[in-house]
């Protein structure tokens, strides 16, 4: 089960709204959604946090400050990679991939999807398939300091596990009650 919410920081405190991610396909879409929520809350230049969690598997926090690039933290990248919502957060930049290298790799493939027309055989005789899922490292990924200025130090964020992490973060932020209203 998934949960997603937006927390917009306003002059009067935090304002929460639940959000549907069905139409969100990219991090850019998610950032636009966060900026729209900020505008609706009258907090266009303020901080908006997007909380996403898959119960007992992983959680992610995306921070959007005005027009700045979003900052991302994911509690378990490998678990998130198995989730359609997690894949939104696992950008090439976050994973340390060079998007140009992927294009070059695709350009080097023959029409049948293999280099030199033949798939490579591994040591155990199995053929490697082009397009296998990239290996995503287990554990935290992203910017663990993205909430430090809001009272959640890097050490604490890294220590949160999946379960009640978003509630604990909201408690520190002073937003637990408004988050609970959208849960």
OpenMM code with the backbone's topology and positions (N, CA, C; nanometers):
from openmm import Vec3, app, unit

residues = "UNK UNK UNK UNK UNK UNK UNK UNK UNK UNK UNK UNK UNK UNK UNK UNK UNK UNK UNK UNK UNK UNK UNK UNK UNK UNK UNK UNK UNK UNK UNK UNK UNK UNK UNK UNK UNK UNK UNK UNK UNK UNK UNK UNK UNK UNK UNK UNK UNK UNK UNK UNK UNK UNK UNK UNK UNK UNK UNK UNK UNK UNK UNK UNK UNK UNK UNK UNK UNK UNK UNK UNK UNK UNK UNK UNK UNK UNK UNK UNK UNK UNK UNK UNK UNK UNK UNK UNK UNK UNK UNK UNK UNK UNK UNK UNK UNK UNK UNK UNK UNK UNK UNK UNK UNK UNK UNK UNK UNK UNK UNK UNK UNK UNK UNK UNK UNK UNK UNK UNK UNK UNK UNK UNK UNK UNK UNK UNK UNK UNK UNK UNK UNK UNK UNK UNK UNK UNK UNK UNK UNK UNK UNK UNK UNK UNK UNK UNK UNK UNK UNK UNK UNK UNK UNK UNK UNK UNK UNK UNK UNK UNK UNK UNK UNK UNK UNK UNK UNK UNK UNK UNK UNK UNK UNK UNK UNK UNK UNK UNK UNK UNK UNK".split()
positions = [
    Vec3(0.0835, -0.1167, 0.0000),
    Vec3(0.0000, 0.0000, 0.0000),
    Vec3(0.0895, 0.1251, 0.0000),
    Vec3(0.0497, 0.2213, -0.0791),
    Vec3(0.1259, 0.3449, -0.0914),
    Vec3(0.0540, 0.4597, -0.0225),
    Vec3(0.1346, 0.5564, 0.0190),
    Vec3(0.0819, 0.6805, 0.0732),
    Vec3(0.1660, 0.7935, 0.0160),
    Vec3(0.1004, 0.9000, -0.0272),
    Vec3(0.1719, 1.0169, -0.0768),
    Vec3(0.1011, 1.1414, -0.0264),
    Vec3(0.1800, 1.2375, 0.0204),
    Vec3(0.1241, 1.3636, 0.0699),
    Vec3(0.2194, 1.4767, 0.0378),
    Vec3(0.1622, 1.5949, 0.0275),
    Vec3(0.2395, 1.7169, 0.0084),
    Vec3(0.2285, 1.7999, 0.1352),
    Vec3(0.3410, 1.8514, 0.1822),
    Vec3(0.3427, 1.9428, 0.2954),
    Vec3(0.4008, 2.0747, 0.2463),
    Vec3(0.3212, 2.1787, 0.2499),
    Vec3(0.3677, 2.3110, 0.2080),
    Vec3(0.3866, 2.3981, 0.3314),
    Vec3(0.5045, 2.4588, 0.3412),
    Vec3(0.5312, 2.5464, 0.4551),
    Vec3(0.4806, 2.6863, 0.4232),
    Vec3(0.3926, 2.7367, 0.5071),
    Vec3(0.3352, 2.8693, 0.4876),
    Vec3(0.3726, 2.9565, 0.6074),
    Vec3(0.3313, 3.0812, 0.6037),
    Vec3(0.3561, 3.1712, 0.7165),
    Vec3(0.2874, 3.1218, 0.8424),
    Vec3(0.1779, 3.0500, 0.8254),
    Vec3(0.0995, 3.0007, 0.9392),
    Vec3(0.1374, 2.8600, 0.9827),
    Vec3(0.2399, 2.8021, 0.9254),
    Vec3(0.2805, 2.6657, 0.9584),
    Vec3(0.2706, 2.5760, 0.8359),
    Vec3(0.2588, 2.4480, 0.8592),
    Vec3(0.2535, 2.3511, 0.7501),
    Vec3(0.1097, 2.3263, 0.7084),
    Vec3(0.0906, 2.3115, 0.5790),
    Vec3(-0.0396, 2.2759, 0.5238),
    Vec3(-0.0205, 2.1451, 0.4468),
    Vec3(-0.1022, 2.0454, 0.4762),
    Vec3(-0.0878, 1.9142, 0.4135),
    Vec3(-0.2023, 1.8864, 0.3179),
    Vec3(-0.1703, 1.8114, 0.2131),
    Vec3(-0.2734, 1.7619, 0.1221),
    Vec3(-0.2286, 1.6252, 0.0710),
    Vec3(-0.3263, 1.5350, 0.0624),
    Vec3(-0.2911, 1.4069, 0.0031),
    Vec3(-0.2833, 1.4272, -0.1472),
    Vec3(-0.2152, 1.3389, -0.2140),
    Vec3(-0.1979, 1.3569, -0.3568),
    Vec3(-0.2016, 1.2231, -0.4279),
    Vec3(-0.2531, 1.2264, -0.5467),
    Vec3(-0.2553, 1.1096, -0.6337),
    Vec3(-0.1341, 1.1174, -0.7256),
    Vec3(-0.0631, 1.0098, -0.7378),
    Vec3(0.0552, 1.0075, -0.8230),
    Vec3(0.0312, 0.9326, -0.9533),
    Vec3(-0.0945, 0.8991, -0.9820),
    Vec3(-0.1252, 0.8220, -1.1020),
    Vec3(-0.0821, 0.8913, -1.2305),
    Vec3(-0.0906, 1.0239, -1.2347),
    Vec3(-0.0538, 1.0980, -1.3556),
    Vec3(0.0907, 1.1464, -1.3532),
    Vec3(0.1634, 1.1154, -1.2477),
    Vec3(0.3026, 1.1579, -1.2348),
    Vec3(0.3931, 1.0497, -1.2931),
    Vec3(0.4710, 1.0884, -1.3937),
    Vec3(0.5600, 0.9914, -1.4584),
    Vec3(0.7069, 1.0225, -1.4374),
    Vec3(0.7386, 1.1489, -1.4059),
    Vec3(0.8782, 1.1892, -1.3923),
    Vec3(0.8948, 1.2756, -1.2680),
    Vec3(1.0197, 1.2953, -1.2305),
    Vec3(1.0497, 1.3842, -1.1192),
    Vec3(1.0056, 1.5262, -1.1518),
    Vec3(1.0161, 1.5642, -1.2764),
    Vec3(0.9713, 1.6967, -1.3192),
    Vec3(0.8213, 1.7127, -1.2965),
    Vec3(0.7429, 1.6100, -1.3294),
    Vec3(0.5980, 1.6132, -1.3037),
    Vec3(0.5705, 1.6286, -1.1544),
    Vec3(0.6457, 1.5547, -1.0730),
    Vec3(0.6275, 1.5600, -0.9285),
    Vec3(0.6636, 1.6986, -0.8751),
    Vec3(0.7708, 1.7569, -0.9263),
    Vec3(0.8111, 1.8919, -0.8849),
    Vec3(0.7047, 1.9944, -0.9222),
    Vec3(0.6494, 1.9810, -1.0420),
    Vec3(0.5427, 2.0717, -1.0853),
    Vec3(0.4213, 2.0603, -0.9938),
    Vec3(0.3869, 1.9374, -0.9558),
    Vec3(0.2756, 1.9137, -0.8645),
    Vec3(0.3016, 1.9819, -0.7298),
    Vec3(0.4242, 1.9710, -0.6810),
    Vec3(0.4608, 2.0336, -0.5539),
    Vec3(0.4529, 2.1857, -0.5640),
    Vec3(0.5005, 2.2404, -0.6752),
    Vec3(0.4956, 2.3864, -0.6929),
    Vec3(0.3511, 2.4364, -0.7028),
    Vec3(0.2639, 2.3580, -0.7672),
    Vec3(0.1222, 2.3944, -0.7745),
    Vec3(0.0602, 2.3951, -0.6348),
    Vec3(0.0973, 2.2966, -0.5531),
    Vec3(0.0461, 2.2903, -0.4160),
    Vec3(0.0953, 2.4110, -0.3363),
    Vec3(0.2191, 2.4506, -0.3577),
    Vec3(0.2732, 2.5672, -0.2881),
    Vec3(0.1972, 2.6930, -0.3285),
    Vec3(0.1684, 2.7061, -0.4572),
    Vec3(0.0948, 2.8236, -0.5055),
    Vec3(-0.0455, 2.8278, -0.4451),
    Vec3(-0.1114, 2.7118, -0.4383),
    Vec3(-0.2455, 2.7055, -0.3807),
    Vec3(-0.2454, 2.7400, -0.2320),
    Vec3(-0.1340, 2.7060, -0.1648),
    Vec3(-0.1238, 2.7334, -0.0215),
    Vec3(-0.0724, 2.8746, 0.0053),
    Vec3(-0.0409, 2.9485, -0.1022),
    Vec3(0.0126, 3.0825, -0.0858),
    Vec3(0.1570, 3.0832, -0.0413),
    Vec3(0.2284, 2.9756, -0.0743),
    Vec3(0.3674, 2.9595, -0.0300),
    Vec3(0.4589, 2.9350, -0.1493),
    Vec3(0.4414, 3.0103, -0.2561),
    Vec3(0.5114, 2.9843, -0.3819),
    Vec3(0.6626, 2.9749, -0.3690),
    Vec3(0.7221, 3.0608, -0.2866),
    Vec3(0.8675, 3.0595, -0.2737),
    Vec3(0.9147, 2.9786, -0.1546),
    Vec3(0.8221, 2.9178, -0.0817),
    Vec3(0.8574, 2.8424, 0.0366),
    Vec3(0.8805, 2.6952, 0.0037),
    Vec3(0.9098, 2.6219, 0.1053),
    Vec3(0.9422, 2.4804, 0.0930),
    Vec3(0.8164, 2.3947, 0.0810),
    Vec3(0.8218, 2.2994, -0.0107),
    Vec3(0.7184, 2.1970, -0.0217),
    Vec3(0.7891, 2.0619, -0.0111),
    Vec3(0.7358, 1.9758, 0.0720),
    Vec3(0.7889, 1.8403, 0.0866),
    Vec3(0.6874, 1.7427, 0.0298),
    Vec3(0.7367, 1.6486, -0.0464),
    Vec3(0.6531, 1.5402, -0.0957),
    Vec3(0.6968, 1.4163, -0.0188),
    Vec3(0.6028, 1.3569, 0.0524),
    Vec3(0.6272, 1.2331, 0.1256),
    Vec3(0.5666, 1.1192, 0.0456),
    Vec3(0.6454, 1.0158, 0.0221),
    Vec3(0.5958, 0.8950, -0.0443),
    Vec3(0.6443, 0.7759, 0.0360),
    Vec3(0.5564, 0.6810, 0.0584),
    Vec3(0.6006, 0.5599, 0.1269),
    Vec3(0.5258, 0.4385, 0.0740),
    Vec3(0.5963, 0.3290, 0.0741),
    Vec3(0.5339, 0.1994, 0.0523),
    Vec3(0.5466, 0.1302, 0.1864),
    Vec3(0.4349, 0.0979, 0.2447),
    Vec3(0.4288, 0.0455, 0.3801),
    Vec3(0.5359, -0.0601, 0.4083),
    Vec3(0.6137, -0.0360, 0.5099),
    Vec3(0.7172, -0.1274, 0.5595),
    Vec3(0.8249, -0.1649, 0.4575),
    Vec3(0.8348, -0.0929, 0.3455),
    Vec3(0.9378, -0.1234, 0.2473),
    Vec3(1.0365, -0.0075, 0.2299),
    Vec3(0.9855, 0.1112, 0.2035),
    Vec3(1.0721, 0.2274, 0.1822),
    Vec3(0.9903, 0.3555, 0.1939),
    Vec3(1.0610, 0.4659, 0.2123),
    Vec3(0.9965, 0.5965, 0.2065),
    Vec3(1.0890, 0.6918, 0.1329),
    Vec3(1.0295, 0.7952, 0.0779),
    Vec3(1.1072, 0.8969, 0.0089),
    Vec3(1.0557, 1.0342, 0.0448),
    Vec3(1.1473, 1.1308, 0.0448),
    Vec3(1.1123, 1.2701, 0.0675),
    Vec3(1.1726, 1.3499, -0.0468),
    Vec3(1.0900, 1.4302, -0.1106),
    Vec3(1.1363, 1.5212, -0.2148),
    Vec3(1.1117, 1.6616, -0.1622),
    Vec3(1.2156, 1.7429, -0.1686),
    Vec3(1.2038, 1.8807, -0.1220),
    Vec3(1.2140, 1.9739, -0.2415),
    Vec3(1.1147, 2.0605, -0.2535),
    Vec3(1.1129, 2.1597, -0.3614),
    Vec3(1.1080, 2.2973, -0.2954),
    Vec3(1.2100, 2.3771, -0.3217),
    Vec3(1.2181, 2.5137, -0.2699),
    Vec3(1.2071, 2.6096, -0.3867),
    Vec3(1.0884, 2.6694, -0.4048),
    Vec3(1.0681, 2.7631, -0.5153),
    Vec3(1.0996, 2.6979, -0.6490),
    Vec3(1.1830, 2.7638, -0.7275),
    Vec3(1.2180, 2.7130, -0.8605),
    Vec3(1.3485, 2.6330, -0.8612),
    Vec3(1.4062, 2.6091, -0.7426),
    Vec3(1.5299, 2.5310, -0.7356),
    Vec3(1.5028, 2.3858, -0.7757),
    Vec3(1.6095, 2.3165, -0.8147),
    Vec3(1.5968, 2.1744, -0.8461),
    Vec3(1.5538, 2.0988, -0.7209),
    Vec3(1.4715, 1.9975, -0.7378),
    Vec3(1.4281, 1.9199, -0.6218),
    Vec3(1.5442, 1.8423, -0.5609),
    Vec3(1.5356, 1.8235, -0.4311),
    Vec3(1.6326, 1.7408, -0.3587),
    Vec3(1.5587, 1.6168, -0.3123),
    Vec3(1.6260, 1.5025, -0.3161),
    Vec3(1.5592, 1.3747, -0.2928),
    Vec3(1.6340, 1.2933, -0.1885),
    Vec3(1.5583, 1.2233, -0.1061),
    Vec3(1.6140, 1.1234, -0.0157),
    Vec3(1.5228, 1.0018, -0.0227),
    Vec3(1.5830, 0.8849, -0.0372),
    Vec3(1.5093, 0.7580, -0.0407),
    Vec3(1.5710, 0.6667, 0.0638),
    Vec3(1.4874, 0.6062, 0.1487),
    Vec3(1.5375, 0.5238, 0.2587),
    Vec3(1.5995, 0.3927, 0.2112),
    Vec3(1.5474, 0.3345, 0.1049),
    Vec3(1.6011, 0.2088, 0.0513),
    Vec3(1.5829, 0.2093, -0.1002),
    Vec3(1.6890, 0.2425, -0.1699),
    Vec3(1.6825, 0.2589, -0.3154),
    Vec3(1.6455, 0.1296, -0.3863),
    Vec3(1.6985, 0.0166, -0.3409),
    Vec3(1.6684, -0.1108, -0.4076),
    Vec3(1.5199, -0.1448, -0.3949),
    Vec3(1.4622, -0.1206, -0.2779),
    Vec3(1.3189, -0.1460, -0.2597),
    Vec3(1.2377, -0.0486, -0.3445),
    Vec3(1.2797, 0.0766, -0.3495),
    Vec3(1.2092, 0.1772, -0.4294),
    Vec3(1.2152, 0.1449, -0.5781),
    Vec3(1.3238, 0.0834, -0.6218),
    Vec3(1.3395, 0.0499, -0.7635),
    Vec3(1.2360, -0.0517, -0.8092),
    Vec3(1.1807, -0.1267, -0.7167),
    Vec3(1.0784, -0.2259, -0.7504),
    Vec3(0.9385, -0.1664, -0.7481),
    Vec3(0.9303, -0.0360, -0.7317),
    Vec3(0.8028, 0.0327, -0.7209),
    Vec3(0.7900, 0.1366, -0.8313),
    Vec3(0.6729, 0.1459, -0.8903),
    Vec3(0.6552, 0.2459, -0.9960),
    Vec3(0.6715, 0.3873, -0.9409),
    Vec3(0.6300, 0.4113, -0.8185),
    Vec3(0.6483, 0.5433, -0.7598),
    Vec3(0.7944, 0.5665, -0.7232),
    Vec3(0.8614, 0.4653, -0.6794),
    Vec3(1.0032, 0.4776, -0.6475),
    Vec3(1.0863, 0.5076, -0.7705),
    Vec3(1.0480, 0.4492, -0.8825),
    Vec3(1.1214, 0.4735, -1.0071),
    Vec3(1.1170, 0.6201, -1.0477),
    Vec3(1.0117, 0.6920, -1.0087),
    Vec3(1.0023, 0.8348, -1.0377),
    Vec3(1.1178, 0.9087, -0.9701),
    Vec3(1.1521, 0.8662, -0.8488),
    Vec3(1.2553, 0.9339, -0.7700),
    Vec3(1.3967, 0.8929, -0.8084),
    Vec3(1.4114, 0.7740, -0.8643),
    Vec3(1.5445, 0.7215, -0.8960),
    Vec3(1.5910, 0.7728, -1.0323),
    Vec3(1.6288, 0.8980, -1.0351),
    Vec3(1.6737, 0.9601, -1.1585),
    Vec3(1.8150, 0.9154, -1.1928),
    Vec3(1.8532, 0.9325, -1.3184),
    Vec3(1.9896, 0.9002, -1.3604),
    Vec3(2.0905, 0.9772, -1.2760),
    Vec3(2.0625, 1.1036, -1.2499),
    Vec3(2.1538, 1.1864, -1.1705),
    Vec3(2.1702, 1.1295, -1.0302),
    Vec3(2.0595, 1.0906, -0.9674),
    Vec3(2.0648, 1.0357, -0.8323),
    Vec3(2.1434, 0.9051, -0.8292),
    Vec3(2.1279, 0.8246, -0.9342),
    Vec3(2.1974, 0.6967, -0.9421),
    Vec3(2.3411, 0.7100, -0.9934),
    Vec3(2.3805, 0.8329, -1.0271),
    Vec3(2.5165, 0.8550, -1.0746),
    Vec3(2.5397, 0.8089, -1.2163),
    Vec3(2.4324, 0.8004, -1.2942),
    Vec3(2.4450, 0.7577, -1.4344),
    Vec3(2.4595, 0.8799, -1.5230),
    Vec3(2.5317, 0.8628, -1.6303),
    Vec3(2.5456, 0.9676, -1.7306),
    Vec3(2.4450, 0.9385, -1.8408),
    Vec3(2.3411, 1.0225, -1.8561),
    Vec3(2.2389, 0.9960, -1.9577),
    Vec3(2.2971, 0.9852, -2.0988),
    Vec3(2.4054, 1.0588, -2.1261),
    Vec3(2.4691, 1.0504, -2.2580),
    Vec3(2.5312, 0.9139, -2.2799),
    Vec3(2.5833, 0.8510, -2.1727),
    Vec3(2.6440, 0.7188, -2.1858),
    Vec3(2.5382, 0.6155, -2.2236),
    Vec3(2.4169, 0.6298, -2.1697),
    Vec3(2.3083, 0.5378, -2.2037),
    Vec3(2.2744, 0.5510, -2.3518),
    Vec3(2.2679, 0.6750, -2.4018),
    Vec3(2.2405, 0.6960, -2.5444),
    Vec3(2.3499, 0.6351, -2.6302),
    Vec3(2.4771, 0.6547, -2.5913),
    Vec3(2.5883, 0.5983, -2.6668),
    Vec3(2.5809, 0.4462, -2.6691),
    Vec3(2.5430, 0.3881, -2.5553),
    Vec3(2.5304, 0.2424, -2.5465),
    Vec3(2.4206, 0.1928, -2.6404),
    Vec3(2.3084, 0.2630, -2.6429),
    Vec3(2.1987, 0.2238, -2.7313),
    Vec3(2.2377, 0.2394, -2.8779),
    Vec3(2.3136, 0.3438, -2.9100),
    Vec3(2.3585, 0.3650, -3.0478),
    Vec3(2.4519, 0.2538, -3.0934),
    Vec3(2.5266, 0.1940, -3.0002),
    Vec3(2.6239, 0.0909, -3.0356),
    Vec3(2.5584, -0.0449, -3.0604),
    Vec3(2.4322, -0.0587, -3.0282),
    Vec3(2.3647, -0.1872, -3.0450),
    Vec3(2.3207, -0.2067, -3.1896),
    Vec3(2.3246, -0.3323, -3.2334),
    Vec3(2.2720, -0.3659, -3.3647),
    Vec3(2.1197, -0.3649, -3.3588),
    Vec3(2.0550, -0.3779, -3.4729),
    Vec3(1.9095, -0.3730, -3.4784),
    Vec3(1.8419, -0.4806, -3.3944),
    Vec3(1.9087, -0.5939, -3.3746),
    Vec3(1.8465, -0.6992, -3.2946),
    Vec3(1.8682, -0.6795, -3.1446),
    Vec3(1.9291, -0.5659, -3.1060),
    Vec3(1.9459, -0.5357, -2.9647),
    Vec3(2.0718, -0.5927, -2.9047),
    Vec3(2.1616, -0.6440, -2.9864),
    Vec3(2.2863, -0.6995, -2.9340),
    Vec3(2.4046, -0.6312, -3.0002),
    Vec3(2.5169, -0.6331, -2.9310),
    Vec3(2.6385, -0.5830, -2.9916),
    Vec3(2.6922, -0.6912, -3.0846),
    Vec3(2.7412, -0.6513, -3.1977),
    Vec3(2.7975, -0.7444, -3.2957),
    Vec3(2.6984, -0.8530, -3.3346),
    Vec3(2.5727, -0.8327, -3.3110),
    Vec3(2.4707, -0.9271, -3.3540),
    Vec3(2.4529, -1.0477, -3.2650),
    Vec3(2.5334, -1.0656, -3.1607),
    Vec3(2.5234, -1.1840, -3.0747),
    Vec3(2.5198, -1.1430, -2.9278),
    Vec3(2.4330, -1.2026, -2.8500),
    Vec3(2.4364, -1.1759, -2.7069),
    Vec3(2.5599, -1.2394, -2.6447),
    Vec3(2.6089, -1.1783, -2.5383),
    Vec3(2.7257, -1.2339, -2.4714),
    Vec3(2.6818, -1.3458, -2.3791),
    Vec3(2.7660, -1.4445, -2.3649),
    Vec3(2.7390, -1.5529, -2.2715),
    Vec3(2.8169, -1.5272, -2.1439),
    Vec3(2.7526, -1.5457, -2.0307),
    Vec3(2.8212, -1.5265, -1.9041),
    Vec3(2.8966, -1.6535, -1.8693),
    Vec3(2.9686, -1.6540, -1.7590),
    Vec3(3.0505, -1.7678, -1.7184),
    Vec3(2.9663, -1.8936, -1.6993),
    Vec3(2.8399, -1.8780, -1.6603),
    Vec3(2.7566, -1.9966, -1.6397),
    Vec3(2.6788, -2.0361, -1.7655),
    Vec3(2.7096, -1.9691, -1.8763),
    Vec3(2.6488, -2.0061, -2.0027),
    Vec3(2.5190, -1.9348, -2.0336),
    Vec3(2.4653, -1.8602, -1.9383),
    Vec3(2.3428, -1.7852, -1.9644),
    Vec3(2.3744, -1.6647, -2.0510),
    Vec3(2.2797, -1.6289, -2.1349),
    Vec3(2.2998, -1.5118, -2.2189),
    Vec3(2.2528, -1.3884, -2.1447),
    Vec3(2.3346, -1.2840, -2.1485),
    Vec3(2.2950, -1.1571, -2.0871),
    Vec3(2.1943, -1.0904, -2.1782),
    Vec3(2.0877, -1.0384, -2.1208),
    Vec3(1.9888, -0.9682, -2.2004),
    Vec3(2.0166, -0.8193, -2.1938),
    Vec3(2.0108, -0.7546, -2.3090),
    Vec3(2.0248, -0.6112, -2.3110),
    Vec3(1.8986, -0.5535, -2.2491),
    Vec3(1.9153, -0.4507, -2.1658),
    Vec3(1.7993, -0.3897, -2.1034),
    Vec3(1.7653, -0.4502, -1.9685),
    Vec3(1.8493, -0.5406, -1.9156),
    Vec3(1.8259, -0.5897, -1.7799),
    Vec3(1.8169, -0.4708, -1.6869),
    Vec3(1.7401, -0.4828, -1.5834),
    Vec3(1.7280, -0.3733, -1.4868),
    Vec3(1.8648, -0.3408, -1.4286),
    Vec3(1.8911, -0.2125, -1.4191),
    Vec3(2.0151, -0.1684, -1.3589),
    Vec3(2.0144, -0.2101, -1.2127),
    Vec3(2.1305, -0.2424, -1.1619),
    Vec3(2.1404, -0.2765, -1.0213),
    Vec3(2.1412, -0.1476, -0.9416),
    Vec3(2.0473, -0.1376, -0.8497),
    Vec3(2.0341, -0.0200, -0.7650),
    Vec3(2.0837, -0.0598, -0.6269),
    Vec3(2.1682, 0.0224, -0.5668),
    Vec3(2.2237, -0.0148, -0.4370),
    Vec3(2.1169, -0.0207, -0.3281),
    Vec3(2.1267, -0.1188, -0.2391),
    Vec3(2.0332, -0.1229, -0.1268),
    Vec3(2.0685, -0.0116, -0.0283),
    Vec3(1.9731, 0.0264, 0.0504),
    Vec3(1.9980, 0.1278, 0.1522),
    Vec3(1.9661, 0.2683, 0.1043),
    Vec3(1.9981, 0.3652, 0.1885),
    Vec3(1.9632, 0.5045, 0.1594),
    Vec3(2.0352, 0.5587, 0.0369),
    Vec3(1.9671, 0.6507, -0.0308),
    Vec3(2.0241, 0.7152, -0.1481),
    Vec3(1.9696, 0.8571, -0.1544),
    Vec3(2.0523, 0.9486, -0.1952),
    Vec3(2.0088, 1.0873, -0.2096),
    Vec3(2.0749, 1.1777, -0.1081),
    Vec3(2.0060, 1.2833, -0.0732),
    Vec3(2.0577, 1.3882, 0.0138),
    Vec3(2.0011, 1.3744, 0.1545),
    Vec3(2.0747, 1.3096, 0.2449),
    Vec3(2.0222, 1.2917, 0.3804),
    Vec3(2.0182, 1.4212, 0.4618),
    Vec3(2.0753, 1.5286, 0.4090),
    Vec3(2.0746, 1.6563, 0.4801),
    Vec3(1.9621, 1.7482, 0.4322),
    Vec3(1.8714, 1.6993, 0.3480),
    Vec3(1.7707, 1.7872, 0.2905),
    Vec3(1.6731, 1.8451, 0.3921),
    Vec3(1.6640, 1.7873, 0.5105),
    Vec3(1.5746, 1.8389, 0.6135),
    Vec3(1.6498, 1.8955, 0.7343),
    Vec3(1.7806, 1.9018, 0.7271),
    Vec3(1.8626, 1.9444, 0.8412),
    Vec3(1.8237, 2.0844, 0.8893),
    Vec3(1.8009, 2.1767, 0.7970),
    Vec3(1.7652, 2.3131, 0.8372),
    Vec3(1.6232, 2.3226, 0.8928),
    Vec3(1.5465, 2.2148, 0.8798),
    Vec3(1.4097, 2.2113, 0.9328),
    Vec3(1.4022, 2.1336, 1.0645),
    Vec3(1.5184, 2.0895, 1.1164),
    Vec3(1.5223, 2.0223, 1.2456),
    Vec3(1.5410, 1.8720, 1.2411),
    Vec3(1.5581, 1.8143, 1.1224),
    Vec3(1.5807, 1.6704, 1.1106),
    Vec3(1.7243, 1.6499, 1.0615),
    Vec3(1.8179, 1.6295, 1.1549),
    Vec3(1.9576, 1.6125, 1.1145),
    Vec3(1.9779, 1.4886, 1.0272),
    Vec3(2.0837, 1.4931, 0.9501),
    Vec3(2.1190, 1.3833, 0.8600),
    Vec3(2.1208, 1.2501, 0.9335),
    Vec3(2.1829, 1.2472, 1.0502),
    Vec3(2.1945, 1.1233, 1.1287),
    Vec3(2.0567, 1.0661, 1.1615),
    Vec3(1.9632, 1.1539, 1.1985),
    Vec3(1.8285, 1.1077, 1.2319),
    Vec3(1.7562, 1.0544, 1.1094),
    Vec3(1.7663, 1.1262, 0.9979),
    Vec3(1.6980, 1.0818, 0.8758),
    Vec3(1.7500, 0.9455, 0.8319),
    Vec3(1.8814, 0.9270, 0.8403),
    Vec3(1.9401, 0.7976, 0.8035),
    Vec3(1.8960, 0.6863, 0.8983),
    Vec3(1.8596, 0.7218, 1.0207),
    Vec3(1.8201, 0.6221, 1.1197),
    Vec3(1.6751, 0.5774, 1.1105),
    Vec3(1.5943, 0.6530, 1.0367),
    Vec3(1.4534, 0.6160, 1.0253),
    Vec3(1.4378, 0.4959, 0.9334),
    Vec3(1.3568, 0.3992, 0.9766),
    Vec3(1.3223, 0.2862, 0.8908),
    Vec3(1.1883, 0.3127, 0.8241),
    Vec3(1.1430, 0.2193, 0.7451),
    Vec3(1.0199, 0.2401, 0.6687),
    Vec3(0.8993, 0.2650, 0.7589),
    Vec3(0.8480, 0.1822, 0.8336),
    Vec3(0.7291, 0.1944, 0.9174),
    Vec3(0.6708, 0.3322, 0.9403),
    Vec3(0.7069, 0.3983, 1.0500),
    Vec3(0.6481, 0.5266, 1.0894),
    Vec3(0.7381, 0.6455, 1.0613),
    Vec3(0.8325, 0.6332, 0.9712),
    Vec3(0.9302, 0.7391, 0.9463),
    Vec3(0.8653, 0.8717, 0.9122),
    Vec3(0.7674, 0.8716, 0.8231),
    Vec3(0.7066, 0.9977, 0.7820),
    Vec3(0.6344, 1.0654, 0.8974),
    Vec3(0.5719, 0.9865, 0.9834),
    Vec3(0.5074, 1.0438, 1.1018),
    Vec3(0.6110, 1.1043, 1.1961),
    Vec3(0.7235, 1.0356, 1.2135),
    Vec3(0.8290, 1.0852, 1.3011),
    Vec3(0.8909, 1.2127, 1.2445),
    Vec3(0.9112, 1.2177, 1.1142),
    Vec3(0.9643, 1.3380, 1.0504),
    Vec3(0.8657, 1.4528, 1.0679),
    Vec3(0.7379, 1.4258, 1.0414),
    Vec3(0.6349, 1.5288, 1.0556),
    Vec3(0.6277, 1.5797, 1.1997),
    Vec3(0.6475, 1.4920, 1.2942),
    Vec3(0.6468, 1.5320, 1.4358),
    Vec3(0.7573, 1.6338, 1.4625),
    Vec3(0.8771, 1.6065, 1.4142),
    Vec3(0.9890, 1.6988, 1.4324),
    Vec3(0.9614, 1.8320, 1.3632),
    Vec3(0.8996, 1.8264, 1.2452),
    Vec3(0.8697, 1.9477, 1.1694),
    Vec3(0.7559, 2.0293, 1.2312),
    Vec3(0.6808, 1.9674, 1.3219),
    Vec3(0.5632, 2.0333, 1.3779),
    Vec3(0.4435, 2.0208, 1.2853),
    Vec3(0.4433, 1.9164, 1.2040),
    Vec3(0.3377, 1.8975, 1.1047),
    Vec3(0.2631, 1.7654, 1.1223),
    Vec3(0.2793, 1.7025, 1.2372),
    Vec3(0.2191, 1.5701, 1.2576),
    Vec3(0.0669, 1.5746, 1.2477),
    Vec3(0.0053, 1.6761, 1.3081),
    Vec3(-0.1405, 1.6838, 1.3049),
    Vec3(-0.1946, 1.7036, 1.1647),
    Vec3(-0.1309, 1.7923, 1.0859),
    Vec3(-0.1817, 1.8153, 0.9511),
    Vec3(-0.1548, 1.6952, 0.8595),
    Vec3(-0.0454, 1.6250, 0.8846),
    Vec3(-0.0192, 1.5042, 0.8060),
    Vec3(-0.1239, 1.3971, 0.8389),
    Vec3(-0.1552, 1.3845, 0.9659),
    Vec3(-0.2531, 1.2840, 1.0081),
    Vec3(-0.3896, 1.3085, 0.9451),
    Vec3(-0.4243, 1.4345, 0.9192),
    Vec3(-0.5545, 1.4635, 0.8596),
    Vec3(-0.5672, 1.4115, 0.7172),
    Vec3(-0.4550, 1.3943, 0.6481),
    Vec3(-0.4614, 1.3448, 0.5100),
    Vec3(-0.4293, 1.1965, 0.5004),
    Vec3(-0.3917, 1.1348, 0.6093),
    Vec3(-0.3596, 0.9918, 0.6076),
    Vec3(-0.4810, 0.9121, 0.5919),
] * unit.nanometer
topology = app.Topology()
chain = topology.addChain("A")
for resn in residues:
    res = topology.addResidue(resn, chain)
    for name in ("N", "CA", "C"):
        topology.addAtom(name, app.Element.getBySymbol(name[0]), res)
